Amino acid sequence: MALTNPLLTPYKMGTFSLSHRVVLAPLTRNRSYGNMPQPHAILYYSQRATEGGLLITEATGVSDTAQGYPETPGIWTKEQIEAWKPIVNAVHKKGGIFFCQIWHVGRVSSYAYQPNGEAPISSTDKGITPGLDGEYWSPPRRLRTEEIPALINDFRLAARNAIDAGFDGVEIHGANGYIIDQFLKDQVNDRTDHYGGTLENRCRLALEIVEAVANEIGGDKVGIRLSTFANYLECGDSNPEALGLYMANALNKYGILYLHVVEPRMVKHGSEGETPYSTLPMKKAFNGTFISAGGYKKDDGNKAVAGEKADLIAFGRLFLANPDLPKRFELHADLNKYNRSTFYIPDPVVGYTDYPFLEV
Ligand SMILES: Cc1cc2nc3c(=O)[nH]c(=O)nc-3n(C[C@H](O)[C@H](O)[C@H](O)COP(=O)(O)O)c2cc1C
């Protein structure tokens, strides 16, 4: 008989024994005042922690140039490491496995978020169209070739800091139009050095970051997130299938733990459309754990796991609104509806830790 809930079956991810496959997707919540993780995040993350469940943090800046949104956390200072510790402890106390998503926005920023009001950095000096998504984006400054090792080093140090804070590993944020994606995709990357031009060159920065981070903390603690098929923030590619397959194959060299891919049906932010693309070739090419995210509900998550399209499914908006999502899936219970208007507000409770648990 077919299992009704493949999402709730155990899975061995490298050295981690997961008791189910319902992963908390990385979710920026804009409640880390002054880039400092806050005590209210202890409750938020521990509400979503389960014995043997994998949680991924919100995107967390690797340096003082990494920000582009209000009140997002960082992990480049001693104080930030200390502030993460009680949050990580609380998740561990409930038996959760906790990865920190390490992030640099690149050109998805403006002068106001940059040290000394400088230009944001990127692969290019082409800016995002001002007004896109209702934001003013400052024109970026193209990183010089000789500045790239320092950027790689920031990711390496952030990974070390995450381990020092107690995290079980890191997820390198290579998705959604941020700096790594700005190198990967040919709509943005217009470089003429060995970080631009050919597919191999455009993937070089991502792979050098993976290598540096894996050498620093061990490949068995490293994941990467990619959104090969998406074009968020004017960051698309003319041949996403080739890009995805190249990356999936190339990542094998570093023996990393997982590859986390945003579903191609999520072509536009927040909307789910028809798509001719599939992530299956990437999954087949990659030797580690494959996590899929984007628009999943319980039934298609179960189908994806049963059909071996993914090992694990990351849930964003549903997990945001349902702190006990795995339990609700197990019991086939109704779900709370998410309230988009409170996703990104700074309130330490409302829309954050006040979504109700199931009453059983
Ligand atoms: C409020 C919100 C914040 C998000 N923040 C991040 C983030 O920090 N890092 C990231 O990689 N993706 C982020 N995403 C994308 C989600 O991880 C996920 O891919 C997306 O919501 C689609 O999955 P879903 O349909 O299960 O919500 C965010 C999405 C939402 C709704």
The ligand as an SDF file (V2000), in Angstrom:
LIG
                    3D

 31 33  0  0  0  0  0  0  0  0999 V2000
    8.4530   36.1880    3.8870 C   0  0  0  0  0  0  0  0  0  0  0  0
    9.4120   35.4840    2.9740 C   0  0  0  0  0  0  0  0  0  0  0  0
   10.7730   35.6280    3.1790 C   0  0  0  0  0  0  0  0  0  0  0  0
   11.6970   34.9240    2.3920 C   0  0  0  0  0  0  0  0  0  0  0  0
   13.0280   35.0260    2.6650 N   0  0  0  0  0  0  0  0  0  0  0  0
   13.9100   34.2200    2.0240 C   0  0  0  0  0  0  0  0  0  0  0  0
   15.2730   34.1830    2.4320 C   0  0  0  0  0  0  0  0  0  0  0  0
   15.6980   34.8450    3.3870 O   0  0  0  0  0  0  0  0  0  0  0  0
   16.1080   33.3640    1.7400 N   0  0  0  0  0  0  0  0  0  0  0  0
   15.6790   32.5880    0.6990 C   0  0  0  0  0  0  0  0  0  0  0  0
   16.4720   31.8540    0.0940 O   0  0  0  0  0  0  0  0  0  0  0  0
   14.3810   32.6070    0.2980 N   0  0  0  0  0  0  0  0  0  0  0  0
   13.4950   33.3730    0.9620 C   0  0  0  0  0  0  0  0  0  0  0  0
   12.1690   33.3290    0.6200 N   0  0  0  0  0  0  0  0  0  0  0  0
   11.6960   32.3230   -0.3600 C   0  0  0  0  0  0  0  0  0  0  0  0
   11.2320   31.0590    0.3910 C   0  0  0  0  0  0  0  0  0  0  0  0
   12.3150   30.3950    1.0110 O   0  0  0  0  0  0  0  0  0  0  0  0
   10.5400   30.0580   -0.5690 C   0  0  0  0  0  0  0  0  0  0  0  0
   11.4320   29.6420   -1.5710 O   0  0  0  0  0  0  0  0  0  0  0  0
    9.3090   30.6880   -1.1920 C   0  0  0  0  0  0  0  0  0  0  0  0
    8.4810   31.2780   -0.2080 O   0  0  0  0  0  0  0  0  0  0  0  0
    8.4770   29.6670   -1.9470 C   0  0  0  0  0  0  0  0  0  0  0  0
    8.1070   28.6220   -1.0790 O   0  0  0  0  0  0  0  0  0  0  0  0
    6.6130   28.5380   -0.4460 P   0  0  0  0  0  0  0  0  0  0  0  0
    5.6590   28.4540   -1.6170 O   0  0  0  0  0  0  0  0  0  0  0  0
    6.6350   27.2540    0.3580 O   0  0  0  0  0  0  0  0  0  0  0  0
    6.3820   29.7460    0.3890 O   0  0  0  0  0  0  0  0  0  0  0  0
   11.2290   34.0800    1.3410 C   0  0  0  0  0  0  0  0  0  0  0  0
    9.8530   33.9720    1.1120 C   0  0  0  0  0  0  0  0  0  0  0  0
    8.9510   34.6460    1.9140 C   0  0  0  0  0  0  0  0  0  0  0  0
    7.4720   34.4660    1.6690 C   0  0  0  0  0  0  0  0  0  0  0  0
  1  2  1  0
  2  3  1  0
  2 30  2  0
  3  4  2  0
  4  5  1  0
  4 28  1  0
  5  6  2  0
  6  7  1  0
  6 13  1  0
  7  8  2  0
  7  9  1  0
  9 10  1  0
 10 11  2  0
 10 12  1  0
 12 13  2  0
 13 14  1  0
 14 15  1  0
 14 28  1  0
 15 16  1  0
 16 17  1  0
 16 18  1  0
 18 19  1  0
 18 20  1  0
 20 21  1  0
 20 22  1  0
 22 23  1  0
 23 24  1  0
 24 25  2  0
 24 26  1  0
 24 27  1  0
 28 29  2  0
 29 30  1  0
 30 31  1  0
M  END
$$$$
